[in-house]
Amino acid sequence: MPRDADSARIARHRPLSGMETPRFSGVASFMRLPVLDPADALGEIDIGLIGIPFDGATTNRPGARLGPRGVREASTGTRTRNAATGIAPYDLAACADLGDVPVNPIDVAATARAIEAFYRPLAEAGLVPLSIGGDHFVTYPVLRALGRFEPVGLLHIDAHSDTDDSQYGGTFLTHGTPFRRAIEDGVLDPRRMIQIGLRGSTDSADELDWAMGQGVRIVPMEAVLARGLPDVLAEARAIVGAARTYLSFDIDALDPAYAPGTGTPEMGGFTAREALQIVRGLHGLDLVGADVVEVAPPLDPSGITALAGATLAFEILCLLAQAVAARRERRD
């Protein structure tokens, strides 16, 4: 259990209850949490929810720049306790919405620098980020901040590997290249990296050879179906082990029936129920950050994709809160 000082700090940063004011009222924030300036969060907050409204590295359908806004709105319906797992994240960790990274919508390199600069002081202070994108490129500069002194492992749930070298004749910073760049930069350990759910057509037979040559474990959707999720998740836990790990969940891992609002949808994906099973099956790991990316609200007027993103973000928040509490206990 948290110490008295930690308990008081945690209690100051809880979501606004729907029993106090209606969930559809007020200014939307992630999970109805208090909104803090990042500078004020250092030393005060354990987990910061951060929007990265950027889709300038998208190669297919745009719209993920509005992902943070859509997920914020959808997340206002989230309550404080996970009924399935029993985890009450706001009892374990002080959480807040830290706003959006100030991106440059027409400059990918400038945005990469801005994201890394935003996250570095948070990483140095030990604050755990839960990011909402944005296209998948945004994970790269986040990993540069978190893995600056020690590479992290990666649990990657996606329809695509995102380990291309370049796209469109030598463009090296796109949403199809983030994990190759992170491995090359030494901030991501490919031997502690697993990609789950990959599927769809490819441009060449050797598209995944570089990643596998680096030691990345790839479990395509066909293998998931043959083996079953419990077996795949057991392998994932063994691969990342007990060391520092990052979780990245691309919403296009879900079948378009459950998440049509995304830039590169692929048939044959996970159901919403399976997506929850995946996240819940990753409990107890030493997670130092996570993201949900590629939610594109303009491509889904129904709002079902934003709801999926918000629900997964809450499930992931529960995992991060558990990890924060476990590290606190070890420290104490």
KOLVEX-319323 format. One record per residue (C-alpha): residue number from 1; z, y, x; chain. Coordinates in steps of 0.05 Angstrom, whole numbers, plus 32768, in hexadecimal, padded with zeros to 4 digits. Each point is the difference from the previous one (the first is absolute). Example, Ala and Ser with C-alpha at 12.3 -4.5 7.8 and 13.67 -1.06 7.14 Angstrom:
<pt resi="1" zz="809C" yy="7FA6" xx="80F6" chain="A"/>
<pt resi="2" zz="7FF3" yy="8045" xx="801B" chain="A"/>
***
This chain:
<pt resi="1" zz="8000" yy="8000" xx="8000" chain="A"/>
<pt resi="2" zz="7FF4" yy="8048" xx="8018" chain="A"/>
<pt resi="3" zz="803B" yy="8025" xx="801F" chain="A"/>
<pt resi="4" zz="8020" yy="8039" xx="7FD9" chain="A"/>
<pt resi="5" zz="7FD8" yy="8035" xx="8025" chain="A"/>
<pt resi="6" zz="7FC0" yy="7FD9" xx="7FF4" chain="A"/>
<pt resi="7" zz="8012" yy="7FF4" xx="7FB7" chain="A"/>
<pt resi="8" zz="8009" yy="804B" xx="7FF4" chain="A"/>
<pt resi="9" zz="7FBE" yy="8010" xx="8023" chain="A"/>
<pt resi="10" zz="7FDB" yy="7FCA" xx="7FD9" chain="A"/>
<pt resi="11" zz="801E" yy="8018" xx="7FBE" chain="A"/>
<pt resi="12" zz="7FE4" yy="8046" xx="800B" chain="A"/>
<pt resi="13" zz="7FB9" yy="7FE6" xx="7FFF" chain="A"/>
<pt resi="14" zz="7FF2" yy="7FD9" xx="7FC2" chain="A"/>
<pt resi="15" zz="7FC9" yy="8004" xx="7FCB" chain="A"/>
<pt resi="16" zz="8009" yy="802C" xx="7FC4" chain="A"/>
<pt resi="17" zz="8014" yy="7FD2" xx="7FC7" chain="A"/>
<pt resi="18" zz="7FD3" yy="7FF9" xx="7FC3" chain="A"/>
<pt resi="19" zz="8041" yy="8005" xx="7FD7" chain="A"/>
<pt resi="20" zz="800B" yy="8047" xx="801A" chain="A"/>
<pt resi="21" zz="7FBA" yy="801B" xx="7FF5" chain="A"/>
<pt resi="22" zz="7FC2" yy="7FDD" xx="7FE5" chain="A"/>
<pt resi="23" zz="7FD5" yy="7FDD" xx="8034" chain="A"/>
<pt resi="24" zz="7FC4" yy="8028" xx="7FEA" chain="A"/>
<pt resi="25" zz="8021" yy="8043" xx="800E" chain="A"/>
<pt resi="26" zz="8009" yy="802A" xx="803E" chain="A"/>
<pt resi="27" zz="7FD8" yy="8001" xx="8040" chain="A"/>
<pt resi="28" zz="7FEA" yy="7FBA" xx="8014" chain="A"/>
<pt resi="29" zz="801C" yy="7FE4" xx="8041" chain="A"/>
<pt resi="30" zz="7FFD" yy="7FB9" xx="801B" chain="A"/>
<pt resi="31" zz="8031" yy="7FD7" xx="7FD5" chain="A"/>
<pt resi="32" zz="801E" yy="8042" xx="7FE6" chain="A"/>
<pt resi="33" zz="8024" yy="8008" xx="8043" chain="A"/>
<pt resi="34" zz="8016" yy="8043" xx="801C" chain="A"/>
<pt resi="35" zz="7FCB" yy="8024" xx="8028" chain="A"/>
<pt resi="36" zz="8014" yy="8015" xx="8047" chain="A"/>
<pt resi="37" zz="7FDE" yy="8023" xx="8039" chain="A"/>
<pt resi="38" zz="7FF6" yy="7FCD" xx="8038" chain="A"/>
<pt resi="39" zz="8029" yy="802B" xx="8030" chain="A"/>
<pt resi="40" zz="803B" yy="7FFE" xx="7FD0" chain="A"/>
<pt resi="41" zz="7FFA" yy="7FB4" xx="7FF8" chain="A"/>
<pt resi="42" zz="8010" yy="7FEF" xx="8049" chain="A"/>
<pt resi="43" zz="8045" yy="7FE2" xx="8004" chain="A"/>
<pt resi="44" zz="8008" yy="8003" xx="7FB5" chain="A"/>
<pt resi="45" zz="7FCC" yy="7FD0" xx="7FE5" chain="A"/>
<pt resi="46" zz="7FF4" yy="7FB6" xx="8010" chain="A"/>
<pt resi="47" zz="7FBD" yy="7FF8" xx="7FDC" chain="A"/>
<pt resi="48" zz="7FCD" yy="8037" xx="7FF4" chain="A"/>
<pt resi="49" zz="7FC7" yy="7FF8" xx="7FCE" chain="A"/>
<pt resi="50" zz="7FC4" yy="8027" xx="8019" chain="A"/>
<pt resi="51" zz="7FBC" yy="800F" xx="7FE3" chain="A"/>
<pt resi="52" zz="7FC2" yy="8000" xx="802C" chain="A"/>
<pt resi="53" zz="7FC9" yy="801E" xx="7FD3" chain="A"/>
<pt resi="54" zz="7FC4" yy="7FF1" xx="802B" chain="A"/>
<pt resi="55" zz="7FC0" yy="7FD8" xx="7FF4" chain="A"/>
<pt resi="56" zz="7FD2" yy="8022" xx="8032" chain="A"/>
<pt resi="57" zz="7FF7" yy="7FBF" xx="8026" chain="A"/>
<pt resi="58" zz="7FE8" yy="7FD9" xx="7FC2" chain="A"/>
<pt resi="59" zz="7FBC" yy="7FDF" xx="8006" chain="A"/>
<pt resi="60" zz="7FF7" yy="7FEC" xx="7FB8" chain="A"/>
<pt resi="61" zz="801D" yy="8020" xx="7FC0" chain="A"/>
<pt resi="62" zz="802E" yy="803C" xx="800B" chain="A"/>
<pt resi="63" zz="803D" yy="8013" xx="7FD8" chain="A"/>
<pt resi="64" zz="803C" yy="7FE5" xx="8027" chain="A"/>
<pt resi="65" zz="8012" yy="8048" xx="8014" chain="A"/>
<pt resi="66" zz="801E" yy="8004" xx="7FBB" chain="A"/>
<pt resi="67" zz="8027" yy="7FC0" xx="8009" chain="A"/>
<pt resi="68" zz="8043" yy="8020" xx="8010" chain="A"/>
<pt resi="69" zz="7FFC" yy="802D" xx="7FC4" chain="A"/>
<pt resi="70" zz="7FEE" yy="7FC6" xx="7FD2" chain="A"/>
<pt resi="71" zz="8035" yy="7FD2" xx="801B" chain="A"/>
<pt resi="72" zz="8035" yy="8036" xx="7FFB" chain="A"/>
<pt resi="73" zz="7FF0" yy="8008" xx="7FB7" chain="A"/>
<pt resi="74" zz="8000" yy="7FB5" xx="7FF3" chain="A"/>
<pt resi="75" zz="8040" yy="7FF6" xx="8026" chain="A"/>
<pt resi="76" zz="8029" yy="802C" xx="7FD2" chain="A"/>
<pt resi="77" zz="8009" yy="7FC4" xx="7FD3" chain="A"/>
<pt resi="78" zz="8023" yy="7FD8" xx="8036" chain="A"/>
<pt resi="79" zz="804A" yy="7FF3" xx="7FF8" chain="A"/>
<pt resi="80" zz="8035" yy="7FF4" xx="8035" chain="A"/>
<pt resi="81" zz="8009" yy="7FB4" xx="8002" chain="A"/>
<pt resi="82" zz="7FCF" yy="7FC8" xx="800C" chain="A"/>
<pt resi="83" zz="800E" yy="7FD1" xx="7FC7" chain="A"/>
<pt resi="84" zz="7FDD" yy="7FC5" xx="8021" chain="A"/>
<pt resi="85" zz="8022" yy="8003" xx="8044" chain="A"/>
<pt resi="86" zz="8040" yy="8024" xx="7FEF" chain="A"/>
<pt resi="87" zz="7FF4" yy="8034" xx="8036" chain="A"/>
<pt resi="88" zz="8018" yy="8047" xx="7FF1" chain="A"/>
<pt resi="89" zz="7FDE" yy="8026" xx="8038" chain="A"/>
<pt resi="90" zz="8023" yy="8042" xx="7FF4" chain="A"/>
<pt resi="91" zz="8044" yy="7FDE" xx="800A" chain="A"/>
<pt resi="92" zz="7FEA" yy="7FE9" xx="8045" chain="A"/>
<pt resi="93" zz="7FDA" yy="803C" xx="801C" chain="A"/>
<pt resi="94" zz="7FF9" yy="804B" xx="7FF9" chain="A"/>
<pt resi="95" zz="7FBA" yy="800E" xx="7FE7" chain="A"/>
<pt resi="96" zz="7FD6" yy="803E" xx="7FF3" chain="A"/>
<pt resi="97" zz="7FB9" yy="8018" xx="7FF4" chain="A"/>
<pt resi="98" zz="7FEC" yy="8025" xx="803F" chain="A"/>
<pt resi="99" zz="7FC1" yy="801E" xx="7FE2" chain="A"/>
<pt resi="100" zz="7FB9" yy="7FF9" xx="801B" chain="A"/>
<pt resi="101" zz="7FE5" yy="8001" xx="8047" chain="A"/>
<pt resi="102" zz="7FD6" yy="8040" xx="8008" chain="A"/>
<pt resi="103" zz="7FBC" yy="7FE0" xx="800B" chain="A"/>
<pt resi="104" zz="7FBC" yy="801E" xx="800F" chain="A"/>
<pt resi="105" zz="7FD2" yy="7FE3" xx="7FCB" chain="A"/>
<pt resi="106" zz="7FC1" yy="800B" xx="802A" chain="A"/>
<pt resi="107" zz="8018" yy="7FEC" xx="8045" chain="A"/>
<pt resi="108" zz="8016" yy="7FB8" xx="800E" chain="A"/>
<pt resi="109" zz="8017" yy="800C" xx="8048" chain="A"/>
<pt resi="110" zz="8029" yy="803E" xx="7FED" chain="A"/>
<pt resi="111" zz="801F" yy="7FD9" xx="7FC7" chain="A"/>
<pt resi="112" zz="8013" yy="7FC7" xx="802F" chain="A"/>
<pt resi="113" zz="8024" yy="8032" xx="802D" chain="A"/>
<pt resi="114" zz="8023" yy="8020" xx="7FC4" chain="A"/>
<pt resi="115" zz="8018" yy="7FBD" xx="7FE6" chain="A"/>
<pt resi="116" zz="801A" yy="7FE9" xx="8043" chain="A"/>
<pt resi="117" zz="8023" yy="8042" xx="800B" chain="A"/>
<pt resi="118" zz="8021" yy="7FFC" xx="7FBB" chain="A"/>
<pt resi="119" zz="801A" yy="7FB9" xx="800C" chain="A"/>
<pt resi="120" zz="8016" yy="8005" xx="8049" chain="A"/>
<pt resi="121" zz="8042" yy="8025" xx="7FF4" chain="A"/>
<pt resi="122" zz="800F" yy="7FD2" xx="7FC5" chain="A"/>
<pt resi="123" zz="7FF5" yy="7FC2" xx="802B" chain="A"/>
<pt resi="124" zz="802A" yy="801C" xx="8039" chain="A"/>
<pt resi="125" zz="8039" yy="800D" xx="7FCF" chain="A"/>
<pt resi="126" zz="7FFB" yy="7FB9" xx="7FE6" chain="A"/>
<pt resi="127" zz="7FEA" yy="8016" xx="7FBA" chain="A"/>
<pt resi="128" zz="7FD7" yy="7FC9" xx="7FDD" chain="A"/>
<pt resi="129" zz="7FC0" yy="801A" xx="7FE0" chain="A"/>
<pt resi="130" zz="7FE1" yy="7FE4" xx="7FC0" chain="A"/>
<pt resi="131" zz="7FBC" yy="8020" xx="7FFD" chain="A"/>
<pt resi="132" zz="7FCF" yy="8006" xx="7FC6" chain="A"/>
<pt resi="133" zz="7FB7" yy="800B" xx="8013" chain="A"/>
<pt resi="134" zz="7FCB" yy="8014" xx="8005" chain="A"/>
<pt resi="135" zz="7FCC" yy="7FD1" xx="801D" chain="A"/>
<pt resi="136" zz="8015" yy="7FCB" xx="8031" chain="A"/>
<pt resi="137" zz="7FEE" yy="802A" xx="803C" chain="A"/>
<pt resi="138" zz="8043" yy="8024" xx="7FF7" chain="A"/>
<pt resi="139" zz="8027" yy="7FC3" xx="8017" chain="A"/>
<pt resi="140" zz="7FE5" yy="8008" xx="8047" chain="A"/>
<pt resi="141" zz="8023" yy="8042" xx="8012" chain="A"/>
<pt resi="142" zz="803F" yy="7FE8" xx="7FDD" chain="A"/>
<pt resi="143" zz="8000" yy="7FC3" xx="802D" chain="A"/>
<pt resi="144" zz="7FF5" yy="802D" xx="803D" chain="A"/>
<pt resi="145" zz="8041" yy="8023" xx="7FEE" chain="A"/>
<pt resi="146" zz="8029" yy="7FC2" xx="7FF0" chain="A"/>
<pt resi="147" zz="7FE5" yy="7FD5" xx="8039" chain="A"/>
<pt resi="148" zz="8001" yy="8036" xx="8035" chain="A"/>
<pt resi="149" zz="8036" yy="7FE0" xx="802B" chain="A"/>
<pt resi="150" zz="7FFB" yy="7FB8" xx="7FE8" chain="A"/>
<pt resi="151" zz="7FC6" yy="7FDF" xx="7FDA" chain="A"/>
<pt resi="152" zz="800F" yy="7FE9" xx="7FBA" chain="A"/>
<pt resi="153" zz="7FEB" yy="7FC1" xx="7FDB" chain="A"/>
<pt resi="154" zz="7FD6" yy="8006" xx="7FC1" chain="A"/>
<pt resi="155" zz="7FFE" yy="7FDF" xx="7FBC" chain="A"/>
<pt resi="156" zz="7FBD" yy="8015" xx="7FE4" chain="A"/>
<pt resi="157" zz="7FEE" yy="7FF1" xx="7FB7" chain="A"/>
<pt resi="158" zz="7FB7" yy="8013" xx="7FF4" chain="A"/>
<pt resi="159" zz="7FBB" yy="7FEA" xx="7FEC" chain="A"/>
<pt resi="160" zz="7FE4" yy="8019" xx="8042" chain="A"/>
<pt resi="161" zz="8015" yy="7FF8" xx="8049" chain="A"/>
<pt resi="162" zz="7FF6" yy="804A" xx="8014" chain="A"/>
<pt resi="163" zz="7FF6" yy="7FEB" xx="8048" chain="A"/>
<pt resi="164" zz="7FB8" yy="8018" xx="8008" chain="A"/>
<pt resi="165" zz="7FF0" yy="8023" xx="8041" chain="A"/>
<pt resi="166" zz="7FD7" yy="8037" xx="7FDF" chain="A"/>
<pt resi="167" zz="7FD8" yy="8010" xx="7FC2" chain="A"/>
<pt resi="168" zz="7FC2" yy="8029" xx="7FF3" chain="A"/>
<pt resi="169" zz="7FE4" yy="8002" xx="8046" chain="A"/>
<pt resi="170" zz="803D" yy="800A" xx="802B" chain="A"/>
<pt resi="171" zz="8035" yy="8020" xx="7FD3" chain="A"/>
<pt resi="172" zz="8041" yy="7FE3" xx="801B" chain="A"/>
<pt resi="173" zz="8032" yy="801F" xx="7FCF" chain="A"/>
<pt resi="174" zz="7FF4" yy="7FE4" xx="7FBA" chain="A"/>
<pt resi="175" zz="8027" yy="7FD8" xx="7FCD" chain="A"/>
<pt resi="176" zz="7FDE" yy="7FC2" xx="801C" chain="A"/>
<pt resi="177" zz="801B" yy="8009" xx="8047" chain="A"/>
<pt resi="178" zz="804B" yy="8012" xx="7FFF" chain="A"/>
<pt resi="179" zz="801C" yy="7FBF" xx="8019" chain="A"/>
<pt resi="180" zz="7FCE" yy="7FF8" xx="8038" chain="A"/>
<pt resi="181" zz="8012" yy="8046" xx="8019" chain="A"/>
<pt resi="182" zz="804B" yy="7FF0" xx="7FFA" chain="A"/>
<pt resi="183" zz="7FF9" yy="7FBF" xx="8027" chain="A"/>
<pt resi="184" zz="7FD7" yy="8024" xx="8036" chain="A"/>
<pt resi="185" zz="8035" yy="8037" xx="8004" chain="A"/>
<pt resi="186" zz="8037" yy="7FCC" xx="800B" chain="A"/>
<pt resi="187" zz="8029" yy="8015" xx="7FC3" chain="A"/>
<pt resi="188" zz="7FF1" yy="7FC1" xx="7FD9" chain="A"/>
<pt resi="189" zz="800C" yy="7FBA" xx="801B" chain="A"/>
<pt resi="190" zz="7FC6" yy="7FD4" xx="7FE8" chain="A"/>
<pt resi="191" zz="8027" yy="7FC0" xx="800F" chain="A"/>
<pt resi="192" zz="8033" yy="8016" xx="7FCB" chain="A"/>
<pt resi="193" zz="7FCB" yy="8014" xx="7FCD" chain="A"/>
<pt resi="194" zz="7FE9" yy="7FDA" xx="7FC2" chain="A"/>
<pt resi="195" zz="7FCC" yy="8014" xx="7FCD" chain="A"/>
<pt resi="196" zz="8004" yy="7FE0" xx="7FBC" chain="A"/>
<pt resi="197" zz="7FCD" yy="7FFE" xx="7FC7" chain="A"/>
<pt resi="198" zz="7FBF" yy="8013" xx="8024" chain="A"/>
<pt resi="199" zz="7FC2" yy="7FF2" xx="7FD8" chain="A"/>
<pt resi="200" zz="7FBB" yy="8019" xx="7FEB" chain="A"/>
<pt resi="201" zz="7FBF" yy="8006" xx="8025" chain="A"/>
<pt resi="202" zz="7FF9" yy="8015" xx="8049" chain="A"/>
<pt resi="203" zz="7FCB" yy="8023" xx="8029" chain="A"/>
<pt resi="204" zz="7FFD" yy="7FCA" xx="8035" chain="A"/>
<pt resi="205" zz="801A" yy="7FBA" xx="8010" chain="A"/>
<pt resi="206" zz="802A" yy="8018" xx="803A" chain="A"/>
<pt resi="207" zz="8021" yy="803B" xx="7FDC" chain="A"/>
<pt resi="208" zz="8047" yy="7FE4" xx="800A" chain="A"/>
<pt resi="209" zz="7FF6" yy="7FE2" xx="8045" chain="A"/>
<pt resi="210" zz="801F" yy="803B" xx="8026" chain="A"/>
<pt resi="211" zz="803F" yy="8000" xx="7FD6" chain="A"/>
<pt resi="212" zz="800A" yy="7FB5" xx="8007" chain="A"/>
<pt resi="213" zz="7FF1" yy="8005" xx="804A" chain="A"/>
<pt resi="214" zz="803B" yy="8030" xx="8006" chain="A"/>
<pt resi="215" zz="802E" yy="7FCE" xx="7FDE" chain="A"/>
<pt resi="216" zz="7FFF" yy="801C" xx="7FBA" chain="A"/>
<pt resi="217" zz="800E" yy="7FCB" xx="7FCC" chain="A"/>
<pt resi="218" zz="7FD0" yy="8005" xx="7FC5" chain="A"/>
<pt resi="219" zz="800D" yy="7FDB" xx="7FBF" chain="A"/>
<pt resi="220" zz="7FC4" yy="800B" xx="7FD2" chain="A"/>
<pt resi="221" zz="8007" yy="7FFB" xx="7FB5" chain="A"/>
<pt resi="222" zz="7FE1" yy="7FBB" xx="7FFF" chain="A"/>
<pt resi="223" zz="8037" yy="7FE6" xx="802E" chain="A"/>
<pt resi="224" zz="8036" yy="8022" xx="7FD6" chain="A"/>
<pt resi="225" zz="7FE5" yy="7FDC" xx="7FC2" chain="A"/>
<pt resi="226" zz="7FFE" yy="7FBD" xx="8025" chain="A"/>
<pt resi="227" zz="8045" yy="8006" xx="801F" chain="A"/>
<pt resi="228" zz="8028" yy="8028" xx="7FCD" chain="A"/>
<pt resi="229" zz="8026" yy="8040" xx="800A" chain="A"/>
<pt resi="230" zz="8043" yy="7FE2" xx="8015" chain="A"/>
<pt resi="231" zz="7FE0" yy="7FDC" xx="803B" chain="A"/>
<pt resi="232" zz="7FD9" yy="803E" xx="8015" chain="A"/>
<pt resi="233" zz="803D" yy="802D" xx="7FFB" chain="A"/>
<pt resi="234" zz="8029" yy="7FCF" xx="802A" chain="A"/>
<pt resi="235" zz="7FCB" yy="8004" xx="8036" chain="A"/>
<pt resi="236" zz="7FFF" yy="804C" xx="7FFB" chain="A"/>
<pt resi="237" zz="804C" yy="8003" xx="800A" chain="A"/>
<pt resi="238" zz="7FFB" yy="7FD2" xx="803C" chain="A"/>
<pt resi="239" zz="7FC9" yy="802A" xx="8020" chain="A"/>
<pt resi="240" zz="8023" yy="8043" xx="7FFC" chain="A"/>
<pt resi="241" zz="8044" yy="7FE1" xx="800F" chain="A"/>
<pt resi="242" zz="8040" yy="8029" xx="8005" chain="A"/>
<pt resi="243" zz="7FE2" yy="803B" xx="8026" chain="A"/>
<pt resi="244" zz="7FE9" yy="8044" xx="7FE6" chain="A"/>
<pt resi="245" zz="7FCA" yy="7FF9" xx="7FCC" chain="A"/>
<pt resi="246" zz="7FD5" yy="802D" xx="7FD4" chain="A"/>
<pt resi="247" zz="7FE4" yy="7FED" xx="7FBB" chain="A"/>
<pt resi="248" zz="7FBE" yy="801C" xx="7FE8" chain="A"/>
<pt resi="249" zz="7FE8" yy="7FF0" xx="7FBA" chain="A"/>
<pt resi="250" zz="7FB9" yy="8015" xx="7FED" chain="A"/>
<pt resi="251" zz="7FFB" yy="8002" xx="7FB4" chain="A"/>
<pt resi="252" zz="7FBB" yy="7FDF" xx="8005" chain="A"/>
<pt resi="253" zz="8025" yy="7FC0" xx="8011" chain="A"/>
<pt resi="254" zz="8007" yy="7FFB" xx="7FB4" chain="A"/>
<pt resi="255" zz="7FC6" yy="7FE9" xx="7FD7" chain="A"/>
<pt resi="256" zz="7FDB" yy="803B" xx="7FE0" chain="A"/>
<pt resi="257" zz="8018" yy="7FE7" xx="7FBC" chain="A"/>
<pt resi="258" zz="8045" yy="8017" xx="8015" chain="A"/>
<pt resi="259" zz="7FED" yy="803B" xx="802D" chain="A"/>
<pt resi="260" zz="7FBB" yy="801C" xx="7FF1" chain="A"/>
<pt resi="261" zz="8010" yy="8044" xx="801E" chain="A"/>
<pt resi="262" zz="7FF2" yy="7FF4" xx="8049" chain="A"/>
<pt resi="263" zz="7FC8" yy="8010" xx="8030" chain="A"/>
<pt resi="264" zz="7FE7" yy="7FBA" xx="8012" chain="A"/>
<pt resi="265" zz="8012" yy="7FCF" xx="7FC9" chain="A"/>
<pt resi="266" zz="7FF4" yy="7FB6" xx="800C" chain="A"/>
<pt resi="267" zz="7FFF" yy="7FC9" xx="7FCC" chain="A"/>
<pt resi="268" zz="802F" yy="7FC5" xx="8005" chain="A"/>
<pt resi="269" zz="8040" yy="8024" xx="8016" chain="A"/>
<pt resi="270" zz="8049" yy="7FF8" xx="7FF1" chain="A"/>
<pt resi="271" zz="801D" yy="8008" xx="7FBB" chain="A"/>
<pt resi="272" zz="8036" yy="8034" xx="7FF4" chain="A"/>
<pt resi="273" zz="8033" yy="7FC8" xx="7FFB" chain="A"/>
<pt resi="274" zz="7FE9" yy="7FE2" xx="8042" chain="A"/>
<pt resi="275" zz="8005" yy="8045" xx="8022" chain="A"/>
<pt resi="276" zz="8049" yy="8004" xx="7FEA" chain="A"/>
<pt resi="277" zz="800C" yy="7FB9" xx="801A" chain="A"/>
<pt resi="278" zz="7FE3" yy="8014" xx="8044" chain="A"/>
<pt resi="279" zz="802D" yy="803C" xx="8009" chain="A"/>
<pt resi="280" zz="803E" yy="7FDD" xx="7FE7" chain="A"/>
<pt resi="281" zz="7FF2" yy="7FC7" xx="8030" chain="A"/>
<pt resi="282" zz="8007" yy="802E" xx="803C" chain="A"/>
<pt resi="283" zz="804A" yy="8010" xx="7FF6" chain="A"/>
<pt resi="284" zz="802F" yy="8000" xx="803B" chain="A"/>
<pt resi="285" zz="7FCD" yy="8016" xx="8035" chain="A"/>
<pt resi="286" zz="800D" yy="803A" xx="8030" chain="A"/>
<pt resi="287" zz="7FD1" yy="8030" xx="7FDF" chain="A"/>
<pt resi="288" zz="7FFC" yy="8045" xx="8020" chain="A"/>
<pt resi="289" zz="7FCB" yy="801D" xx="7FD2" chain="A"/>
<pt resi="290" zz="7FCD" yy="7FF0" xx="7FCB" chain="A"/>
<pt resi="291" zz="7FC7" yy="801D" xx="7FD7" chain="A"/>
<pt resi="292" zz="7FD7" yy="7FF7" xx="7FC1" chain="A"/>
<pt resi="293" zz="7FBA" yy="801A" xx="8009" chain="A"/>
<pt resi="294" zz="7FBB" yy="8008" xx="7FDF" chain="A"/>
<pt resi="295" zz="8019" yy="8011" xx="7FBA" chain="A"/>
<pt resi="296" zz="7FC8" yy="802D" xx="7FE4" chain="A"/>
<pt resi="297" zz="8015" yy="801B" xx="7FBC" chain="A"/>
<pt resi="298" zz="7FBD" yy="8021" xx="7FEF" chain="A"/>
<pt resi="299" zz="7FE0" yy="7FBB" xx="8000" chain="A"/>
<pt resi="300" zz="8031" yy="7FE6" xx="7FCC" chain="A"/>
<pt resi="301" zz="800D" yy="802F" xx="7FC5" chain="A"/>
<pt resi="302" zz="802E" yy="7FCB" xx="7FE1" chain="A"/>
<pt resi="303" zz="8034" yy="800A" xx="8036" chain="A"/>
<pt resi="304" zz="800A" yy="7FB5" xx="800B" chain="A"/>
<pt resi="305" zz="7FF2" yy="8005" xx="804A" chain="A"/>
<pt resi="306" zz="8031" yy="8038" xx="800B" chain="A"/>
<pt resi="307" zz="8034" yy="7FD7" xx="7FDA" chain="A"/>
<pt resi="308" zz="7FF2" yy="7FC5" xx="802D" chain="A"/>
<pt resi="309" zz="8009" yy="802D" xx="803D" chain="A"/>
<pt resi="310" zz="8041" yy="801D" xx="7FE7" chain="A"/>
<pt resi="311" zz="801C" yy="7FBB" xx="7FED" chain="A"/>
<pt resi="312" zz="7FEF" yy="7FE3" xx="8044" chain="A"/>
<pt resi="313" zz="801E" yy="803E" xx="8022" chain="A"/>
<pt resi="314" zz="8042" yy="7FF4" xx="7FDC" chain="A"/>
<pt resi="315" zz="7FFF" yy="7FB6" xx="8013" chain="A"/>
<pt resi="316" zz="7FF3" yy="8013" xx="8049" chain="A"/>
<pt resi="317" zz="8036" yy="8035" xx="7FFC" chain="A"/>
<pt resi="318" zz="8031" yy="7FC8" xx="7FEE" chain="A"/>
<pt resi="319" zz="7FEC" yy="7FDB" xx="8040" chain="A"/>
<pt resi="320" zz="8007" yy="803E" xx="802B" chain="A"/>
<pt resi="321" zz="8045" yy="800F" xx="7FE3" chain="A"/>
<pt resi="322" zz="8016" yy="7FB9" xx="8010" chain="A"/>
<pt resi="323" zz="7FE7" yy="8009" xx="8047" chain="A"/>
<pt resi="324" zz="8024" yy="8043" xx="8008" chain="A"/>
<pt resi="325" zz="8041" yy="7FE1" xx="7FE7" chain="A"/>
<pt resi="326" zz="7FF9" yy="7FC4" xx="802F" chain="A"/>
<pt resi="327" zz="7FF5" yy="802D" xx="803C" chain="A"/>
<pt resi="328" zz="803D" yy="802A" xx="7FEB" chain="A"/>
<pt resi="329" zz="802B" yy="7FC1" xx="7FFD" chain="A"/>
<pt resi="330" zz="7FE9" yy="7FEA" xx="8045" chain="A"/>
<pt resi="331" zz="800E" yy="8045" xx="801C" chain="A"/>
<pt resi="332" zz="8046" yy="8003" xx="7FE1" chain="A"/>
***
